């Protein structure tokens, strides 16, 4: 039986796989996206809260993040579908000297890379976010070009665009084997069928290790669990997405924003981290996050919580993605380990992957690929993870 | 549009309550002490509570049960569900048009955190099943926490003015639901080991086995039970039809709640959708509350509810249209009329058969869905969970009471409080009580020509036998082992005779027993008829229209005497009429509603405004969802991402079954469809509660 043939196979129809398929199709290839789940974005993607920023802490993320941000911000204009994008800006608040100093230090670095970001003193910050607790507020950074979108609509819109550009999607098919000939990948086999392609891209999110294992390879991705929640919609009052990186009991930070539809989405990073892939919700999350939020934005008190959920951050040891060709199997490319930033990095990662596959890497791309080399020595930790 | 408070009711006692002043849209109003906002504003004639933020369409009360969030209003600046929030003196209540702005909060408030509590048994729901289980657990000394989201125990029993089926021994048969609620609540809470939290809502079962409870509407508490009993009951199924979000379209239970619990008449003329027991009973309750019932449609060829319930309506003069459905509710700000049509074998409306009826409310009673989310989540979390009552198996309250009793014993056993096993005859009784209506039995026509005799107008096998328990002469027989049989009058077969005591008339839940007394005049016997409407207008010598069991008019006869529902009679009066012998044995009831009430409008009213809404919360219409299905989507989660269906305040409780139905209508088998993921919370609660903020 001859296998259906494509120019590339993308494993995973999530935050990375979908924009990657779009970029490949835009580059003139005919990619196939395979996903084991019944429909688009049902892994980590749909748990993403929708924040999109270029204001990262390291140059590679800043580069890729900026390219992604541009895609989200111009999506409506470029493609016609509404992904509920809002250029709200991001605010990182500082209530302690240590955060103030860290943000100011980072600010110089971020500006050096051309990011539009400012330090606002307490009064200026309160003018932007009047509902922040005033007591102890020292100021914060404000990056007006960042924003947020509906994760669900963005995923659907990008998949639709990818389909229009010639990408195919198959759901409910888990890749069981990589097909290899003469030392390189020539396709994949699922429970149902075989598909041929000269390039296979591992964009399997939390399932990245399983895909790498098909090539006898290990990728340094470990699933970490985060919980989020969403309230009922209310009239707009919140403005920018607010991040508070002060550690608290059981948490490393907390952040929230108001969607264009008026709902407030909130999330925290558990400390110590919780590893695993169990998506069940914990009884700890709501009390923990509610106390943190009300100590930051007391006005959230009367908003009713509608739903909570848990999602996976495919973490790497240093907080930066793994992007590069497999060392074990020619033709296999890893685009994994997005550390919870798959949505906001996805379009930039997708176009970079397309340049890797089709040729045409730019000068900066080589720096990015060095920084994100899956086989790098992992040292340090990204500041704004 | 005059809505009003009931000043009298044939069954319910109207207890004077203190007035609580508040304002609605700046106008001074008054509520009754303890009353929720929804009932108070509707008592003042308001139907429109605000306008939806998505499309600006008017919205009002729909479920009256805290499930759907259509009744959003602003109370002292805070958005709340009007159906679950009691009016406080001086409360400023206003419409919510579009999205409300959250009130400003000045500075960080004291946060007390969240209490955790471990209990052997936690029961969610203080209705018939939960109370019966609690009673059983109490008897075995098991420490039990019973929570209920309402301000009194009894669940939906507190809405039921009719007498209950089943048997007196097992489940208080022949007693009215409202009275069963009181008795059962008293019995269930008589134990020191039982704690009850009222106005306390279960919000979630978390993966670590803790149950999130909002205690007293305010304080968030995490409870970890060894065994969880989900007795949360059932919720009403919704129905998609044009105009279904108009204020005045109510879940039938919502209408019952306002009428029978809060004594507020929210409509003058109602039309009922659905001929199951809920629809039939609601229509009857409407009549008792002085509301006209314009008609009732049932899509199937026969009503699915008990025939005795149906017959009560037919005798009262309510038209029942089987093989009919609702096409649209019509009106601009609220319901002004309803359009119905005949359906074909596939239940599709037949074009050209449409008719419209003037009405100010449409009551949707198209079945119940178990509130099973707690069970599913608890199972996934590995928490020991048992379901009881409607949550386990949607059936009559009598079945829920008995099922709850069995579950209570099972839990007591599991917790080591007893070695008693569930007796096998209990299991048998539970099965009988759960039975759907069975065969119809042909009865011999009444043929006696002397003496006094009861006449039975029930001819359908349903689990019910109180008549056999009350006859002092032992003249009425149903096999104890299977109380689904229709009662048999033993008559001359035993050495006793009917005394004419009328006890069987009064106890019969179906009002399906009359008494024909030929002792004084065999040609013009006296027929005694049980009657549950306000008997005051009926006077001796007055002419009344009598009908047979199925509603056929037999003629006009003269009232001989009315024995009012005095002490001990518990709301049922007995009307005695003098009737010719030829019809005496067929008379089953009196007409209470003029036939002209059911007249159709001359022309049918098309509802032109758009398509039927499937997801009320997000105003997602059927066409959008069908489009997704036709485009090949088979994952409800993907459809949600595309349309927002299921992302609203109710957490997909209302639309999930409707979307499943759309798939079926589009020819997609259930096996092909991936259901939507259900996550906490199951009821929206303000963030402040989770942080432990006190009462504002």
Contacts between the chains, C-beta under 8 A, distances in Angstrom:
chain1	res1	chain2	res2	distance
A	38	B	634	6.7
A	38	B	635	4.4
A	38	B	637	7.8
A	38	B	638	7.8
A	38	B	674	4.2
A	39	B	633	7.0
A	39	B	634	7.5
A	39	B	635	3.6
A	39	B	637	6.4
A	39	B	638	3.8
A	39	B	674	7.1
A	40	B	638	6.0
A	40	B	641	7.5
A	41	B	641	7.2
A	42	B	635	7.2
A	42	B	637	6.2
A	42	B	638	7.9
A	46	B	637	7.3
A	46	B	641	7.1
A	131	B	104	7.5
A	133	B	107	7.2
A	133	B	108	5.8
A	135	B	107	7.4
A	135	B	108	7.5
A	152	B	640	7.6
A	152	B	641	3.6
A	152	B	642	7.8
A	153	B	641	7.1
A	153	B	642	8.0
A	155	B	641	6.9
A	156	B	638	7.7
A	156	B	641	5.6
A	156	B	642	5.6
A	171	B	635	7.9
A	231	B	687	6.8
A	232	B	79	7.3
A	232	B	649	6.1
A	232	B	684	5.8
A	233	B	53	6.5
A	233	B	99	5.4
A	234	B	79	7.4
A	234	B	99	5.5
A	234	B	100	5.8
A	234	B	101	6.3
A	234	B	102	5.0
A	235	B	98	7.3
A	235	B	99	4.4
A	235	B	100	6.4
A	235	B	101	4.2
A	235	B	102	7.9
A	237	B	101	6.3
A	237	B	102	6.5
A	262	B	53	7.4
A	262	B	99	4.9
A	278	B	207	6.8
A	280	B	206	7.2
A	280	B	207	2.5
A	280	B	208	7.7
A	280	B	380	6.6
A	280	B	381	6.4
A	281	B	204	7.2
A	281	B	206	5.4
A	281	B	207	5.7
A	281	B	679	6.5
A	281	B	680	5.6
A	282	B	206	5.8
A	282	B	207	6.2
A	282	B	208	5.5
A	283	B	206	4.1
A	283	B	208	5.4
A	283	B	210	3.7
A	283	B	212	6.6
A	283	B	222	5.2
A	284	B	208	7.8
A	286	B	212	7.3
A	286	B	220	7.8
A	286	B	690	4.2
A	287	B	113	6.5
A	287	B	114	4.3
A	287	B	220	7.4
A	287	B	222	8.0
A	287	B	690	5.4
A	287	B	691	6.9
A	287	B	692	7.4
A	289	B	690	7.7
A	290	B	687	5.0
A	290	B	688	7.3
A	290	B	689	7.9
A	290	B	690	3.6
A	290	B	691	3.8
A	291	B	111	5.3
A	291	B	113	7.0
A	291	B	690	8.0
A	291	B	691	4.6
A	291	B	692	7.5
A	293	B	687	6.5
A	293	B	691	7.6
A	294	B	108	6.8
A	294	B	109	7.0
A	294	B	111	6.3
A	294	B	687	6.9
A	294	B	688	6.7
A	294	B	691	4.7
A	294	B	693	6.9
A	295	B	108	5.4
A	295	B	111	7.4
A	298	B	105	4.1
A	298	B	106	7.5
A	298	B	107	6.3
A	298	B	108	5.6
A	298	B	109	6.4
A	299	B	102	5.7
A	299	B	103	7.6
A	299	B	104	5.9
A	299	B	105	4.9
A	300	B	102	7.5
A	300	B	687	5.2
A	301	B	102	8.0
A	301	B	105	5.3
A	301	B	109	7.1
A	301	B	686	6.5
A	301	B	687	6.0
A	301	B	688	3.7
A	301	B	691	7.6
A	301	B	693	5.8
A	301	B	696	8.0
A	302	B	78	5.0
A	302	B	79	7.4
A	302	B	102	5.0
A	302	B	103	5.9
A	302	B	105	7.5
A	302	B	686	5.3
A	302	B	687	7.7
A	302	B	688	6.5
A	303	B	102	5.7
A	303	B	686	6.4
A	303	B	687	5.4
A	304	B	79	7.5
A	304	B	684	3.9
A	304	B	685	5.8
A	304	B	686	4.9
A	304	B	687	7.3
A	305	B	681	5.9
A	305	B	684	6.4
A	305	B	685	6.0
A	305	B	686	7.4
A	305	B	687	5.6
A	305	B	690	6.9
A	306	B	649	6.6
A	306	B	651	7.2
A	306	B	681	6.9
A	306	B	684	5.3
A	307	B	651	6.8
A	307	B	679	5.5
A	307	B	680	7.0
A	307	B	681	6.5
A	308	B	204	7.9
A	308	B	679	6.4
A	308	B	680	5.4
A	308	B	681	6.8
A	309	B	679	5.2
